[in-house]
Amino acid sequence: MRSSTRHRTASTTTSLGHLLAVLVSFGYLNGTAQAKDFPVASRNWQAAYLHQTKPGPPAKRGPPPEDWDGRIPLLVTNGCDSTIWPGITSQAGTGPGVGGFELEAGEQRQLWVSPDWQGRVWGRTNCTVDGDSCSCETGDCRGLLDCEFSGATPATLAEFTLAGGINGAQTFYDISLVDGYNIPIGINYIPAENTTFIPPNLTNCACIATTGWLHDPATTGTYSTNSTYPVPLEDTGSNANIRNWCPWPYLVFPPTKPGDGIYPYPDDHIERPAFSPCNSACSATGSDRDCCVGDYHDPDVCEPSAYSRSIKAICPDAYSFAFDDQQSTFIIPNGGGWEVVMCPTGRSTDILRQLGSEMNELANAGRLSDSAMRRLRDPTYIEADRGAGAEVRPVAKMVAVTALVVAVLLSV
């Protein structure tokens, strides 16, 4: 090799020099430029913020007074093709004054909560209502229409802590599947006049794991009504295969096999119904291992179950087991309102993995830099592979290619 290097031609040396000059001029060999243009967020960046949150004020039923300028709008929208009975519980702050109600297909109800509210919203299905009583197949509230407690599993949850962080200046929210999955849910941020603009591809998340509600992937892998800020989406599921994600033992209503009654295992390729609620591993088994309690109450010990891995593949932004919050929590400056959509159409979002660096910047600084705003409008950046080995970015790939080219030229 030394002999070859000494005797390489002048033209090769000139070509190498030109190549290096071009690459340096574009920042491809500049570590600072790489970090600026293609930042990498640490895997557990949310942890520092989650651990700083102080307990909120005692929960009040509410609603907040109409003349309270600081009250926060909470919209509940039913995008399903049948009636849904939303349930709402409050853990802190002033709630909306109601714990549950009937919401027909296509209807929306506007509620109000305090700026320090902490609570959850979910959808109950196939309910029978008689006065104040309400018996539901999923998400049931101990037989009450107006929920006083959290719903029975399984239920897809929208969870909010509106005054999180060490000084209460951040809002934490997530879509939780820790209690299982019953219907698709989306969360949309409603900007307020006095809040910093946050692009919707950082805030509007969805989990759609029910056949019939899934749109085909767009050619870019993104889908958004706001084309200026494309939303990164999960792009491998289809209406044909999405009905089979739930591990068979965890199905709430396993289909019957003709002639043999319930066929518990294996599923023998039996077609599952479109409405196919799924218990979480913890709900199904109650074991310390699946519930991350006892000897397993440690994020380094408790591992995701088959349920968690399956639903995480369909709903990357969803919180799938007890210690998944550090990868599944959205953190933005507080202020603004919220819409919870039952049965949104489209695809599940993949925001936290694809745009984690920008989310981290927003949580840390309370605003986004000009370079971050440019990245959030760039479909190529938004689509860049951030799966296993997600540290590799397009520029990093260019550096790798450059290294290979340089090695080849040096060997000539």
Sine and cosine of phi, psi and omega as CSV:
sin_phi,cos_phi,sin_psi,cos_psi,sin_omega,cos_omega
0.00,0.00,-0.64,0.77,0.00,-1.00
-0.89,0.45,-0.66,0.75,0.02,-1.00
-0.89,0.45,-0.68,0.73,0.01,-1.00
-0.89,0.45,-0.65,0.76,-0.01,-1.00
-0.90,0.43,-0.68,0.73,-0.02,-1.00
-0.90,0.45,-0.51,0.86,-0.12,-0.99
-0.97,-0.26,0.22,0.98,0.03,-1.00
-0.91,0.42,0.45,-0.89,-0.11,-0.99
-0.97,0.24,0.33,-0.94,0.03,-1.00
-0.91,0.43,-0.56,0.83,0.00,-1.00
-0.91,0.42,-0.60,0.80,0.05,-1.00
-0.90,0.43,-0.68,0.73,0.02,-1.00
-0.88,0.47,-0.66,0.75,0.02,-1.00
-0.90,0.44,-0.68,0.74,0.02,-1.00
-0.88,0.48,-0.68,0.73,0.01,-1.00
-0.89,0.46,-0.68,0.74,0.02,-1.00
-0.88,0.47,-0.67,0.74,0.03,-1.00
-0.89,0.45,-0.67,0.74,0.00,-1.00
-0.87,0.49,-0.73,0.68,-0.02,-1.00
-0.90,0.44,-0.63,0.78,0.01,-1.00
-0.89,0.46,-0.69,0.73,0.00,-1.00
-0.90,0.44,-0.70,0.71,-0.05,-1.00
-0.91,0.42,-0.67,0.75,0.02,-1.00
-0.91,0.41,-0.63,0.77,-0.02,-1.00
-0.89,0.46,-0.50,0.87,0.02,-1.00
-1.00,-0.05,0.02,1.00,0.05,-1.00
0.99,0.12,0.15,0.99,-0.08,-1.00
-0.94,0.34,-0.41,0.91,0.03,-1.00
-0.94,-0.34,0.26,0.97,-0.01,-1.00
-0.97,-0.25,0.93,-0.38,-0.08,-1.00
-0.88,0.48,-0.58,0.81,0.00,-1.00
-0.91,0.41,-0.69,0.72,0.00,-1.00
-0.89,0.45,-0.62,0.78,-0.01,-1.00
-0.89,0.45,-0.70,0.72,-0.03,-1.00
-0.91,0.41,-0.57,0.82,-0.03,-1.00
-0.94,0.33,-0.69,0.73,-0.12,-0.99
-0.99,0.11,-0.50,0.86,-0.06,-1.00
-0.71,-0.70,0.94,0.34,-0.05,-1.00
-0.92,0.39,0.41,-0.91,0.00,-1.00
-0.84,-0.55,0.85,-0.53,0.04,-1.00
-1.00,0.06,0.59,-0.80,0.10,-1.00
-0.91,0.41,0.42,-0.91,-0.11,-0.99
-0.88,0.47,-0.61,0.79,-0.11,-0.99
-0.92,-0.39,0.66,0.75,-0.09,-1.00
-0.89,0.45,-0.44,0.90,-0.03,-1.00
-0.94,0.34,-0.38,0.93,-0.15,-0.99
-0.84,0.55,-0.69,0.73,-0.05,-1.00
-0.87,0.50,-0.60,0.80,-0.02,-1.00
-0.97,0.24,-0.65,0.76,-0.03,-1.00
-0.89,0.46,-0.60,0.80,-0.06,-1.00
-0.97,0.24,-0.22,0.98,-0.03,-1.00
-1.00,0.02,-0.23,0.97,-0.11,-0.99
-0.93,0.38,0.75,-0.66,0.04,-1.00
-1.00,-0.04,0.40,-0.92,0.05,-1.00
-0.85,0.52,0.65,-0.76,0.00,-1.00
-0.99,0.15,0.08,-1.00,0.03,-1.00
-0.93,0.38,0.36,-0.93,0.02,-1.00
-0.82,0.57,0.59,-0.80,-0.04,-1.00
-0.95,0.32,0.67,-0.74,0.12,-0.99
-0.86,-0.50,0.54,-0.84,-0.04,-1.00
-0.90,0.44,-0.64,0.77,0.00,-1.00
0.99,0.13,-0.27,-0.96,0.11,0.99
-0.99,0.12,0.16,-0.99,0.09,-1.00
-0.92,0.40,0.45,-0.89,-0.01,-1.00
-0.85,0.53,0.56,-0.83,-0.03,-1.00
-0.90,0.44,-0.44,0.90,-0.02,-1.00
-1.00,-0.01,0.18,0.98,0.02,-1.00
-1.00,0.10,0.94,-0.33,-0.06,-1.00
-0.90,0.43,-0.44,0.90,-0.08,-1.00
-1.00,0.06,0.00,1.00,-0.05,-1.00
-0.91,0.41,0.46,-0.89,-0.13,-0.99
-0.93,-0.37,0.77,-0.63,0.05,-1.00
-0.95,0.30,0.66,-0.75,0.08,-1.00
-0.77,-0.64,0.95,-0.31,-0.01,-1.00
-0.99,-0.16,0.65,-0.76,0.09,-1.00
-0.86,-0.51,0.86,-0.51,-0.09,-1.00
-0.87,-0.49,0.73,-0.69,0.05,-1.00
-0.98,-0.20,0.98,-0.21,0.08,-1.00
-1.00,-0.05,0.05,1.00,-0.01,-1.00
-0.96,0.28,0.22,-0.98,0.01,-1.00
-1.00,-0.05,0.20,0.98,0.05,-1.00
-0.54,-0.84,0.15,-0.99,-0.03,-1.00
-0.91,0.41,0.65,-0.76,0.08,-1.00
-0.84,-0.55,0.53,-0.85,0.04,-1.00
-0.91,-0.42,1.00,0.00,-0.01,-1.00
-0.86,0.50,0.57,-0.82,0.12,-0.99
-0.87,-0.49,0.58,-0.81,-0.02,-1.00
-0.66,-0.76,0.76,-0.66,0.14,-0.99
-0.77,-0.64,0.47,-0.88,-0.02,-1.00
-0.89,-0.46,0.74,-0.68,0.09,-1.00
-0.98,-0.19,-0.38,0.93,0.01,-1.00
-0.35,-0.94,0.35,-0.94,0.02,-1.00
0.96,0.26,-0.19,-0.98,-0.05,-1.00
-0.99,-0.15,0.86,-0.50,-0.04,-1.00
-0.99,0.17,-0.10,-0.99,-0.09,-1.00
-0.99,0.16,-0.03,1.00,0.01,-1.00
1.00,0.04,0.01,1.00,0.03,-1.00
-0.55,-0.83,0.59,-0.81,-0.03,-1.00
-0.95,-0.32,-0.07,1.00,0.01,-1.00
0.04,-1.00,0.41,-0.91,-0.03,-1.00
-0.22,-0.97,0.17,-0.99,0.05,-1.00
-1.00,-0.05,0.67,-0.74,-0.01,-1.00
-0.68,-0.73,0.94,-0.35,-0.04,-1.00
-0.95,0.30,0.30,-0.95,-0.01,-1.00
-0.82,0.57,0.75,-0.66,0.02,-1.00
1.00,0.10,-0.08,1.00,-0.03,-1.00
-1.00,0.01,0.35,-0.94,0.04,-1.00
-0.69,-0.73,0.59,-0.81,0.05,-1.00
-0.79,-0.61,0.75,-0.66,0.02,-1.00
-0.99,-0.15,0.78,-0.63,0.03,-1.00
-0.83,-0.57,0.12,-0.99,0.02,-1.00
-0.70,-0.72,0.60,-0.80,0.06,-1.00
-0.71,-0.70,0.21,-0.98,0.02,-1.00
-0.98,0.20,0.35,-0.94,-0.01,-1.00
-0.93,0.37,-0.19,0.98,0.07,-1.00
-0.94,-0.33,0.36,0.93,-0.03,-1.00
-0.93,0.36,0.60,-0.80,0.14,-0.99
-0.74,-0.67,0.81,-0.58,-0.04,-1.00
-0.12,-0.99,-0.12,-0.99,-0.04,-1.00
-0.65,-0.76,0.45,-0.90,0.01,-1.00
-0.75,-0.66,0.65,-0.76,0.04,-1.00
-0.50,-0.87,0.17,-0.98,0.01,-1.00
-0.94,-0.35,0.73,-0.68,0.10,-1.00
-0.99,-0.16,0.57,-0.82,-0.12,-0.99
-0.83,-0.55,0.47,-0.88,0.10,-0.99
0.76,0.65,0.84,0.54,-0.07,-1.00
-1.00,-0.08,0.51,-0.86,0.15,-0.99
-0.92,-0.40,0.88,-0.47,-0.11,-0.99
-0.95,-0.32,0.70,-0.72,0.07,-1.00
-0.61,-0.79,1.00,-0.08,-0.06,-1.00
0.93,0.38,-0.84,-0.54,0.00,-1.00
-1.00,0.06,-0.13,0.99,0.00,-1.00
-1.00,-0.03,0.50,-0.87,-0.05,-1.00
-0.43,-0.90,0.93,-0.37,-0.01,-1.00
-0.96,-0.28,0.85,-0.53,-0.13,-0.99
-0.83,-0.56,0.49,-0.87,0.04,-1.00
-0.93,0.36,-0.64,0.77,0.05,-1.00
-0.73,-0.69,0.54,-0.84,0.03,-1.00
0.97,0.25,0.26,0.96,-0.10,-0.99
-0.86,0.51,0.60,-0.80,-0.02,-1.00
-0.95,-0.31,0.87,0.50,0.01,-1.00
0.81,0.59,0.57,0.82,0.08,-1.00
0.99,0.17,0.18,0.98,-0.03,-1.00
-0.96,-0.27,0.61,-0.79,0.11,-0.99
-0.95,0.30,-0.68,0.73,-0.01,-1.00
-1.00,-0.09,0.99,-0.13,-0.16,-0.99
-0.89,0.45,0.68,-0.73,0.12,-0.99
-0.94,-0.35,-0.29,0.96,-0.02,-1.00
-0.71,-0.70,0.19,-0.98,0.05,-1.00
-0.89,0.46,0.43,-0.90,-0.06,-1.00
-0.98,0.22,0.31,-0.95,0.05,-1.00
-0.94,0.33,0.49,-0.87,0.06,-1.00
-0.97,0.23,0.47,-0.88,-0.03,1.00
-1.00,0.05,0.49,-0.87,0.06,-1.00
-0.39,-0.92,0.76,-0.65,0.13,-0.99
-0.98,0.22,0.79,-0.62,-0.13,-0.99
-0.91,-0.41,0.60,-0.80,0.26,-0.96
-0.96,-0.29,0.88,-0.48,-0.11,-0.99
-0.89,-0.45,0.64,-0.77,-0.07,-1.00
-0.70,-0.71,0.67,-0.74,0.28,-0.96
-0.80,-0.60,0.99,-0.16,-0.18,-0.98
-0.97,0.25,-0.35,0.94,0.00,-1.00
-0.81,-0.59,0.93,0.36,-0.02,-1.00
-0.99,-0.11,-0.03,-1.00,-0.01,-1.00
0.99,0.14,0.10,-1.00,-0.12,-0.99
-0.91,0.41,-0.50,0.86,-0.01,-1.00
-0.90,-0.44,0.24,0.97,0.03,-1.00
0.94,0.34,0.33,0.94,-0.09,-1.00
-1.00,-0.09,0.08,1.00,-0.02,-1.00
-0.84,-0.55,0.46,-0.89,0.14,-0.99
-0.95,-0.30,0.77,-0.64,0.10,-1.00
-0.95,-0.30,0.68,-0.73,0.09,-1.00
-0.47,-0.88,0.36,-0.93,-0.01,-1.00
-0.34,-0.94,0.30,-0.95,0.23,-0.97
-0.98,-0.19,0.89,-0.46,-0.08,-1.00
-0.96,-0.27,0.75,-0.66,0.10,-0.99
-0.89,-0.45,0.29,0.96,0.02,-1.00
-0.89,0.45,-0.52,0.86,0.05,-1.00
-1.00,-0.06,0.28,0.96,-0.01,-1.00
0.99,-0.11,-0.07,-1.00,-0.06,-1.00
-0.76,-0.65,0.75,-0.67,0.13,-0.99
-0.84,-0.55,-0.71,0.71,0.00,-1.00
-0.67,-0.74,0.34,-0.94,0.10,-1.00
-0.91,0.42,0.55,-0.84,0.05,-1.00
-0.64,-0.77,0.60,-0.80,0.12,-0.99
-0.79,-0.62,0.48,-0.88,0.07,-1.00
-0.83,-0.55,0.82,-0.57,0.02,-1.00
-0.88,-0.47,0.71,-0.70,0.04,-1.00
-1.00,0.10,0.68,-0.73,0.03,-1.00
-0.93,-0.37,0.97,-0.25,-0.06,-1.00
-0.89,0.46,0.53,-0.85,0.11,-0.99
-0.96,-0.27,0.30,-0.95,-0.05,-1.00
-0.90,0.44,-0.49,0.87,-0.08,-1.00
-0.98,-0.19,0.29,0.96,0.01,-1.00
-0.95,-0.31,0.46,-0.89,0.06,-1.00
-0.92,0.39,0.66,-0.75,0.01,-1.00
-0.89,0.45,0.76,-0.65,0.08,-1.00
-0.84,-0.55,0.85,-0.53,0.00,-1.00
-0.84,0.55,0.64,-0.77,-0.05,-1.00
-0.91,0.42,-0.32,0.95,0.03,-1.00
-0.98,0.20,0.05,1.00,0.17,-0.98
-0.97,-0.26,-0.25,0.97,-0.18,-0.98
-0.89,-0.46,-0.53,0.85,-0.19,-0.98
-1.00,-0.07,0.98,-0.21,-0.11,-0.99
-0.95,-0.32,0.32,-0.95,-0.02,-1.00
-0.43,-0.90,0.51,-0.86,0.15,-0.99
-0.81,-0.59,0.91,-0.41,-0.02,-1.00
-0.82,-0.58,0.98,-0.18,-0.06,-1.00
-0.83,-0.55,0.48,0.88,0.00,-1.00
-0.85,-0.53,0.78,-0.63,-0.01,-1.00
-0.88,0.47,0.58,-0.82,-0.02,-1.00
0.99,-0.17,-0.34,0.94,-0.03,-1.00
-0.97,-0.26,-0.04,1.00,-0.11,-0.99
-1.00,-0.02,0.82,-0.57,0.13,-0.99
-0.98,0.17,0.43,-0.90,0.15,-0.99
-0.91,0.41,0.53,-0.85,0.04,-1.00
-0.88,0.47,0.61,-0.79,0.11,-0.99
-0.95,0.30,0.27,-0.96,-0.03,-1.00
-0.88,0.47,-0.42,0.91,0.02,-1.00
-1.00,-0.05,-0.10,1.00,-0.08,-1.00
0.99,0.14,0.09,1.00,0.01,-1.00
-0.83,-0.56,0.33,-0.95,0.01,-1.00
-0.49,-0.87,0.78,-0.62,0.02,-1.00
-0.26,-0.97,0.62,-0.79,0.10,-1.00
-0.95,0.30,-0.32,0.95,0.08,-1.00
-0.97,-0.23,1.00,-0.09,-0.09,-1.00
-0.93,0.37,-0.27,0.96,0.01,-1.00
-0.92,0.39,-0.58,0.82,-0.02,-1.00
-0.83,-0.56,1.00,0.10,-0.05,-1.00
-0.88,0.48,0.65,-0.76,-0.02,-1.00
-1.00,-0.06,0.80,-0.59,0.05,-1.00
-0.95,0.30,0.74,-0.68,-0.09,-1.00
-0.78,-0.62,0.44,-0.90,0.21,-0.98
-0.90,0.43,0.71,-0.70,-0.14,-0.99
-0.77,-0.64,0.31,0.95,-0.03,-1.00
-0.96,-0.30,-0.39,0.92,-0.04,-1.00
-0.96,0.26,0.39,-0.92,0.08,-1.00
-0.64,-0.77,0.32,-0.95,0.04,-1.00
-0.89,0.46,-0.38,0.93,0.00,-1.00
-0.97,0.25,-0.60,0.80,-0.07,-1.00
-0.96,-0.29,-0.20,0.98,-0.09,-1.00
-0.94,0.35,-0.38,0.93,-0.02,-1.00
-0.94,0.35,-0.20,0.98,-0.10,-1.00
-0.96,-0.28,0.20,0.98,-0.09,-1.00
-0.94,0.33,-0.53,0.85,-0.08,-1.00
-0.95,0.31,0.80,-0.60,0.08,-1.00
-0.83,0.56,0.72,-0.69,-0.13,-0.99
-0.76,0.64,-0.70,0.72,-0.03,-1.00
-0.89,0.45,-0.29,0.96,-0.07,-1.00
-0.99,-0.13,-0.02,1.00,0.03,-1.00
-0.90,0.44,0.72,-0.69,0.03,-1.00
-0.96,0.28,-0.65,0.76,-0.01,-1.00
-0.81,-0.59,0.97,0.24,-0.01,-1.00
-0.89,0.45,0.66,-0.75,-0.01,-1.00
-0.93,0.37,0.37,-0.93,0.00,-1.00
-1.00,-0.04,0.52,-0.86,0.09,-1.00
-0.99,-0.14,0.83,-0.55,-0.08,-1.00
-0.77,0.63,0.79,-0.61,0.08,-1.00
1.00,0.02,-0.36,0.93,-0.09,-1.00
-0.89,-0.46,0.07,1.00,-0.03,-1.00
0.94,0.33,-0.52,-0.85,-0.02,-1.00
-0.93,0.36,0.75,-0.66,-0.03,-1.00
-0.91,-0.42,1.00,-0.06,-0.22,-0.98
-0.95,0.30,-0.61,0.79,-0.07,-1.00
-0.23,-0.97,0.67,-0.74,-0.17,0.98
-0.96,0.27,0.08,-1.00,-0.09,-1.00
-0.98,0.20,-0.21,0.98,0.14,-0.99
0.83,0.55,0.56,0.83,0.06,-1.00
0.88,0.48,0.47,0.88,0.06,-1.00
-0.95,0.31,0.74,-0.67,0.00,-1.00
-0.94,0.34,0.77,-0.64,-0.01,-1.00
-1.00,0.00,0.46,-0.89,0.01,-1.00
-0.94,0.34,0.29,-0.96,0.01,-1.00
-0.89,0.46,-0.67,0.74,0.06,-1.00
-1.00,0.01,0.97,-0.25,-0.13,-0.99
-0.68,-0.74,0.97,0.26,-0.02,-1.00
-0.86,0.50,0.48,-0.88,-0.09,-1.00
-0.75,-0.66,0.80,-0.60,0.12,-0.99
-0.95,0.30,0.55,-0.84,0.16,-0.99
-0.96,0.28,0.25,-0.97,0.02,-1.00
-0.87,0.49,-0.64,0.77,0.01,-1.00
-0.90,0.44,-0.71,0.71,0.01,-1.00
-0.90,0.44,-0.59,0.81,-0.08,-1.00
-0.97,0.24,-0.64,0.77,-0.12,-0.99
-0.96,-0.29,-0.52,0.85,-0.06,-1.00
0.93,0.36,0.19,0.98,-0.07,-1.00
-0.98,0.22,0.44,-0.90,0.05,-1.00
-0.85,0.52,-0.64,0.77,-0.03,-1.00
-0.89,0.47,-0.73,0.69,-0.05,-1.00
-0.97,0.23,-0.44,0.90,-0.02,-1.00
-0.99,-0.13,-0.03,1.00,0.02,-1.00
0.84,0.54,0.73,0.68,0.04,-1.00
-0.83,-0.55,0.13,-0.99,-0.01,-1.00
0.89,0.45,-0.76,-0.65,0.00,-1.00
-0.91,0.41,-0.23,0.97,-0.04,-1.00
-0.98,-0.20,0.15,0.99,-0.01,-1.00
-0.99,0.14,0.91,0.41,-0.05,-1.00
-0.36,-0.93,0.82,-0.57,-0.03,-1.00
-0.88,0.47,-0.34,0.94,0.04,-1.00
-1.00,0.07,-0.15,0.99,-0.03,-1.00
-0.94,-0.35,-0.71,0.70,-0.05,-1.00
-0.98,0.21,0.84,-0.55,-0.05,-1.00
-0.94,-0.34,0.42,-0.91,0.03,-1.00
-0.90,0.44,0.62,-0.79,0.01,-1.00
-0.99,0.11,0.03,-1.00,0.09,-1.00
-0.87,0.49,-0.61,0.79,0.06,-1.00
-0.86,0.50,-0.76,0.65,-0.04,-1.00
-0.88,0.47,-0.69,0.72,-0.01,-1.00
-0.91,0.42,-0.63,0.78,-0.03,-1.00
-0.92,0.40,-0.74,0.68,-0.05,-1.00
-0.96,0.28,-0.49,0.87,0.03,-1.00
-0.91,0.41,-0.51,0.86,0.05,-1.00
-0.93,0.36,-0.53,0.85,0.00,-1.00
-1.00,0.06,-0.62,0.78,-0.05,-1.00
-0.82,-0.57,0.98,0.19,-0.10,-0.99
-0.86,0.51,-0.49,0.87,-0.04,-1.00
-1.00,0.08,-0.09,1.00,-0.09,-1.00
-1.00,0.10,0.46,-0.89,-0.01,-1.00
-1.00,0.01,0.93,-0.37,-0.27,-0.96
-0.95,-0.31,-0.31,0.95,0.10,-1.00
-0.42,-0.91,0.08,-1.00,-0.24,-0.97
-0.81,0.58,-0.61,0.79,-0.06,-1.00
-0.96,-0.27,0.43,0.91,0.03,-1.00
-1.00,-0.05,-0.01,1.00,-0.06,-1.00
-0.91,0.42,-0.47,0.88,-0.04,-1.00
-0.96,0.29,-0.19,0.98,0.10,-1.00
-0.90,-0.44,0.01,1.00,-0.18,-0.98
-0.74,-0.67,0.26,0.97,-0.01,-1.00
-0.96,-0.27,0.76,-0.65,0.10,-1.00
-1.00,0.02,0.72,-0.70,-0.02,-1.00
-0.76,-0.65,0.89,-0.46,0.00,-1.00
-0.68,-0.73,0.27,-0.96,0.09,-1.00
-0.87,0.50,0.59,-0.80,-0.07,-1.00
-0.97,0.23,0.16,-0.99,-0.16,-0.99
0.96,-0.29,0.28,-0.96,-0.04,-1.00
0.99,0.13,0.17,-0.99,-0.05,-1.00
-0.89,-0.45,-0.11,-0.99,-0.13,-0.99
-0.62,-0.79,0.59,-0.81,0.14,-0.99
-0.86,-0.52,0.79,-0.62,0.11,-0.99
-0.97,-0.26,0.86,-0.51,-0.06,-1.00
-0.95,-0.31,0.87,-0.49,0.13,-0.99
-0.99,0.12,0.80,-0.60,0.01,-1.00
0.89,0.46,0.83,0.55,0.16,-0.99
-0.94,0.35,0.48,-0.88,0.11,-0.99
-0.98,-0.20,0.43,-0.90,-0.04,-1.00
0.70,-0.71,-0.80,-0.59,0.07,-1.00
-0.55,-0.84,0.34,-0.94,0.08,-1.00
-0.90,0.44,0.60,-0.80,0.00,-1.00
-0.99,0.11,0.37,-0.93,0.03,-1.00
-0.72,-0.69,0.76,0.65,-0.15,-0.99
-0.97,0.26,-0.73,0.68,-0.15,-0.99
-0.92,0.40,-0.53,0.85,0.06,-1.00
-0.98,0.18,-0.73,0.69,-0.09,-1.00
-0.96,0.29,-0.58,0.82,-0.10,-1.00
-0.84,-0.54,0.52,0.85,-0.02,-1.00
-0.87,0.49,-0.58,0.81,0.00,-1.00
-0.90,0.44,-0.67,0.75,0.02,-1.00
-0.94,0.35,-0.61,0.79,0.07,-1.00
-0.89,0.45,-0.65,0.76,0.02,-1.00
-0.90,0.44,-0.68,0.73,0.03,-1.00
-0.88,0.48,-0.68,0.73,0.00,-1.00
-0.90,0.43,-0.67,0.74,0.01,-1.00
-0.92,0.39,-0.60,0.80,-0.08,-1.00
-0.98,0.20,-0.68,0.73,-0.11,-0.99
-0.97,-0.22,-0.29,0.96,-0.05,-1.00
0.98,0.18,0.04,1.00,0.03,-1.00
-0.39,-0.92,0.13,-0.99,0.00,-1.00
-0.92,-0.40,0.61,-0.79,0.06,-1.00
-0.95,0.30,0.27,-0.96,0.04,-1.00
-0.88,0.48,-0.61,0.79,0.00,-1.00
-0.92,0.40,-0.60,0.80,0.05,-1.00
-0.91,0.41,-0.65,0.76,0.02,-1.00
-0.89,0.46,-0.60,0.80,0.05,-1.00
-0.91,0.40,-0.66,0.75,0.00,-1.00
-0.89,0.46,-0.60,0.80,-0.05,-1.00
-0.95,0.30,-0.14,0.99,0.10,-0.99
-0.97,-0.24,0.02,1.00,-0.11,-0.99
-0.98,-0.21,0.97,-0.25,-0.02,-1.00
-0.84,0.54,-0.58,0.82,0.00,-1.00
-0.89,0.46,-0.69,0.72,0.04,-1.00
-0.91,0.42,-0.69,0.72,-0.05,-1.00
-0.90,0.44,-0.54,0.84,-0.04,-1.00
-1.00,0.07,-0.18,0.98,-0.10,-1.00
-0.82,0.58,0.62,-0.78,-0.08,-1.00
-0.91,0.42,0.87,-0.50,0.07,-1.00
-0.79,-0.62,0.61,0.79,0.04,-1.00
-0.99,0.14,-0.65,-0.76,0.07,-1.00
-0.86,0.52,0.70,-0.72,-0.11,-0.99
0.93,0.36,0.64,0.77,-0.12,-0.99
-0.93,0.37,-0.11,0.99,0.00,-1.00
-0.93,0.36,-0.32,0.95,-0.01,-1.00
-0.97,0.22,0.83,-0.56,0.04,-1.00
-0.90,-0.44,0.21,-0.98,0.00,-1.00
-0.79,0.61,-0.67,0.75,0.01,-1.00
-0.92,0.39,-0.63,0.78,0.03,-1.00
-0.88,0.47,-0.61,0.79,0.06,-1.00
-0.89,0.45,-0.64,0.77,0.03,-1.00
-0.89,0.46,-0.63,0.77,0.03,-1.00
-0.88,0.47,-0.67,0.74,0.02,-1.00
-0.89,0.46,-0.69,0.73,0.04,-1.00
-0.89,0.45,-0.67,0.74,0.01,-1.00
-0.87,0.50,-0.69,0.72,0.01,-1.00
-0.86,0.51,-0.64,0.77,0.02,-1.00
-0.91,0.42,-0.70,0.71,0.01,-1.00
-0.88,0.47,-0.70,0.72,0.01,-1.00
-0.87,0.49,-0.69,0.73,0.00,-1.00
-0.87,0.49,-0.66,0.75,0.01,-1.00
-0.90,0.43,-0.71,0.70,-0.02,-1.00
-0.90,0.44,-0.62,0.78,0.01,-1.00
-0.92,0.39,-0.44,0.90,-0.04,-1.00
-1.00,0.07,-0.15,0.99,-0.03,-1.00
-0.93,0.36,0.00,0.00,0.00,0.00
